[in-house]
Structure formats: structure tokens, C-alpha cells
Amino acid sequence: MKKKLYSLFCIIGLLVGPDLFAQQEVSGTAGDQENAEKTGIDSPIQISPDRAVEMAMEHNLGLQQAQLNNDAKRRAAETPWNVLIPTVDVGATLGRLNKAPEAQVLPIPPPYGPITMGGGPQWRLSASFQAAVNLNIGTFIGMKQTIEEYQAGRISVEKAKLQLEREVRKACYNMLLAKEQIALLRESYSNADRRVAMAQANYRAGLVPEVSFLQAQVSRENMRPQMDTAENNYKTLMASFAMFLGLPYDTQFEINGIPETVEFITLEAADLIARAAAHKPDIEQLRRELSALRAKKTAAFFSLYTPTLSLGFTMDPAFGGEPWEENWFNSSRWNQQSGMFRITLGWRLNALLPFTTEYQGYRALSDAVKIMDLGIAQEIQKTEVEVYGIILQLEKTRTTAEAQRLTVELAERTLRLSETAYRNGLKEFLDVQNDELALRQAQLEALQQNYKYRMDLLDLEYAIGLPFGDLSGRNK
């Protein structure tokens, strides 16, 4: 019997561990610290699940990193046409020949000669200007690829937000469950203290032996360490949750805005499964990634199997005088050497050969598209099974919770009758302990089933791509 009683207290004392919050420990901002100082210990901060989600998103480093990565893709998607901007290079050269050029005099008699050829200054000044652009059908397809990659990144960020929101809301439920478990322990301790008084009165009246009075005292004192452990674990859970929200670890807060009662809802499995296959965030992300990969494959095809048009313009003027003595801005002293405007149509033929790197790279892209397409089909099948399993679990939890509610009522009535009989000396103290154990087990099971139903609803909303609260609106 003592083992059963000890097992009850262990079950009630177990709190949900802070597994979610071990991944993130974000220090609080100065504004939050100031708010906590103003609030004080005697006036805990009231935090609703919606506010907790907002605070978690503001301080989640992983989400901030994903948003920064997506910002880079967004900037690229806003200017996909910049691949059509020509590359422009300008340069200027001031050089000195190691040996001054020598002039040659042709001995032509007057009036036509003599004529001097060659020579010139040892210092030379020249400039260069080049502009070029390559145009291919694949270039324009690549613009679509850039946009698709941004859309995939945007959905990835939204998916991360939804996952974070789901975990935060579950954490709020876990906090309330832990708090109510402690309340059960305190109520049990209060009842144990009351039974000690009853046992003492019965012992003095000669209705029960002294051992019954001692058993009641031992039972009450055995609850103290269990209650202290549960409260310490709850404080640790609060500290972890506060840091996860960007608050100081010692911030005093309470979760509010969650109804005490759970409202069970009717679910249509076929409709929900069909919606999940179309709107689950994981599947939407894969579809966007597939679109980007297909655009990349199409761009690679046209780049390899269609010619490329190249437009270019070059200028290379050179100064014909002495750079240190003559005016650089004298246009008559600048001469064009080999500048030109060119139009070139070229086509690399390597991709036509199956053993070349270009051809194998294109085949790898084709295989990647097929693999991702199959992956999406597998994810859809997995999601359908997942949603069906959640719906079955919700139904099971509902029936269990409703049955457990009746069990609690019966256990409460049984305990009242046992206490009355014990007060009149008609029952042993161990009989009352057994009824107390049954009641606490029933109450604990009812609590766990109610909160499990709420958390399963969150999983279902995420799986079918509904905003949180559409199904669990009255339970959030």
C-alpha cells in the first residue's frame, strides 16, 4: 500500500521537462528588464499565449537567421533583370618605355625631304573602355529561378514561424499543467493534514489505535519532499521559459487567456486529410523548392543547347604627345587604336556529347527533379497518415477524457463516504488512503487528457495548414 501511495505522489510530482527551451537561451533586452523591475515579484507579469508567441519570435536567433537569409533572396528577386546589365570596365595606363624610341631620318632631297619617321616620347598615356553583355534564352529563365528561390525561402521562414508558434503554445499548456499538478499536491497535503486531525480525534476517543494516528502523520510528512521537488521543478521551468521569451530568468509571470474547460469538436477526417495534402507548410515548401529546381533545369537546358548572343564595345585611345609637357585635354592628340563594336553569336557544343561535364551536369539536374517529385509524393502520403493518426488520437483522448470525468466524480464520492466512515470509526485509515490514491490518479489522468487534447489540436492545425486557433479557438 505504501508503494502505491508513493507511486501516486511520484506521478503527480512529475513535471514536463524544459526540452523545448534547452535549444534557445536568449538574454533579455534592457526594455524587458526594466519592465520586470517595475513589475516586481509581488505583481507577476500576465502573459497570454499570443503574447508569448510574439516575444519568442522577437528573440529567437534561429528565426532571425532564417529571415536574414531570406532577405538576401528577396533583394535578388526584386532585381532579376540585372543580369542584362552589361559588364563595364574602364582603365588608364601611364607607362615609361625602358628605352626611348629612336627616330630615323630618310635622306629625301628637298623640297620633299628630309623626312623623320618613328621616335616619340618615352612616357606613354593610354585609356581603355570595355562593355559586354551575353544574351541567352537561359538567362531569362534564370530570372524565374531567382524569383522561385525567394518564394521557397519565404515559405521556409513562414514554416519556421509556425513551428515556433506551435511549440510556444504547447509550452504554455505544459506550464499550466505543471501548475495544476502542484495544486493537486497542495490539495492532497491539505487533505492529509485534515485526516491527521481526524485520526488524532479518533485516537483520543478510543475509536482507532495509535498506529492509525501515526500512519496519518507519516503519510502527511512524506508529501513534503514531493511537493518541494515539484515546486522547484516548476520554478526551473519558469526560468527556462522566461529566457526563451527574452526575459530575465527570475521574471515572475503567469500564463493567462486559456479557458479552464476543454471543448471537444467534431472532425471530418476526409476533408482534413485532403486539405493537409494541399496546404501543409512542409509540402508547400517542397513544392516551391521543386519549382525553383525545375526553373534551374530549364535555364541549364537553354544555356547548353541554344546559341549565345554577345554584344561588346571597346575603346582604347592613346595620347600621342609627351604626357608631362602637353595638355591632356587636347582632343587632337588622342588617337583610337583598335576600338570597335562587335556582335558575336556562339554556341558551345560540349553538351551534345554524353560523356562531357556539361551533359552530365544537366542529367544530374534532371534526376534531382525526379527525386524531389517523388519526395513530395512520399511527404503527401506521410501527411495523410499523420493527420489520420492525429484525428484518431483526438477521438480517443475525447472519449477517455469524458470517461475520466465520470471516474473523478465517482472517486470523489467514494472518498467522501470513506472519510465519513473513518470519522465514525467504521473504516481503517489505509482504506481512506486507497480511496485518496484512486481520486488523485483519476484527477491527474483527467488533467493530462484535457491538455493532451489541446496540444493534439495544435498538431492537427499545423498539419493541415490552418492558422492556430481555427480548430482550437475556444481552447487556445
C-alpha positions, 0 to 999 in steps of 0.5 A: 500500500505504501508503494502505491501511495508513493507511486501516486505522489511520484506521478503527480510530482512529475513535471514536463521537462524544459526540452523545448527551451534547452535549444534557445537561451536568449538574454533579455533586452534592457526594455524587458528588464526594466519592465520586470523591475517595475513589475516586481515579484509581488505583481507577476507579469500576465502573459497570454499565449499570443503574447508569448508567441510574439516575444519568442519570435522577437528573440529567437536567433534561429528565426532571425537567421532564417529571415536574414537569409531570406532577405538576401533572396528577396533583394535578388528577386526584386532585381532579376533583370540585372543580369542584362546589365552589361559588364563595364570596365574602364582603365588608364595606363601611364607607362615609361618605355625602358628605352626611348624610341629612336627616330630615323631620318630618310635622306629625301632631297628637298623640297620633299625631304628630309623626312623623320619617321618613328621616335616619340616620347618615352612616357606613354598615356593610354585609356581603355573602355570595355562593355559586354553583355551575353544574351541567352534564352537561359538567362531569362529563365534564370530570372524565374529561378531567382524569383522561385528561390525567394518564394521557397525561402519565404515559405521556409521562414513562414514554416519556421514561424509556425513551428515556433508558434506551435511549440510556444503554445504547447509550452504554455499548456505544459506550464499550466499543467505543471501548475495544476499538478502542484495544486493537486499536491497542495490539495492532497497535503491539505487533505492529509493534514485534515485526516491527521486531525481526524485520526488524532480525534479518533485516537483520543476517543478510543475509536482507532489505535495509535498506529492509525494516528501515526500512519496519518502523520507519516503519510502527511510528512512524506508529501513534503519532499514531493511537493518541494521537488515539484515546486522547484521543478516548476520554478526551473521551468519558469526560468527556462521559459522566461529566457526563451521569451527574452526575459530575465530568468527570475521574471515572475509571470503567469500564463493567462487567456486559456479557458479552464474547460476543454471543448471537444469538436467534431472532425471530418477526417476526409476533408482534413486529410485532403486539405493537409495534402494541399496546404501543409507548410512542409509540402508547400515548401517542397513544392516551391523548392521543386519549382525553383529546381525545375526553373534551374533545369530549364535555364541549364537546358537553354544555356547548353543547347541554344546559341549565345548572343554577345554584344561588346564595345571597346575603346582604347585611345592613346595620347600621342604627345609627351604626357608631362609637357602637353595638355591632356585635354587636347582632343587632337592628340588622342588617337583610337587604336583598335576600338570597335563594336562587335556582335558575336553569336556562339554556341558551345557544343560540349553538351551534345556529347554524353560523356562531357561535364556539361551533359552530365551536369544537366542529367544530374539536374534532371534526376534531382527533379525526379527525386524531389517529385517523388519526395513530395509524393512520399511527404503527401502520403506521410501527411495523410497518415499523420493527420489520420493518426492525429484525428484518431488520437483526438477521438480517443483522448475525447472519449477517455477524457469524458470517461475520466470525468465520470471516474473523478466524480465517482472517486470523489464520492467514494472518498467522501463516504470513506472519510465519513466512515473513518470519522465514525470509526467504521473504516481503517485509515489505509482504506481512506488512503486507497480511496485518496490514491484512486481520486488523485490518479483519476484527477491527474489522468483527467488533467493530462487528457484535457491538455493532451487534447489541446496540444493534439489540436495544435498538431492537427492545425499545423498539419493541415495548414490552418492558422492556430486557433481555427480548430482550437479557438475556444481552447487556445 
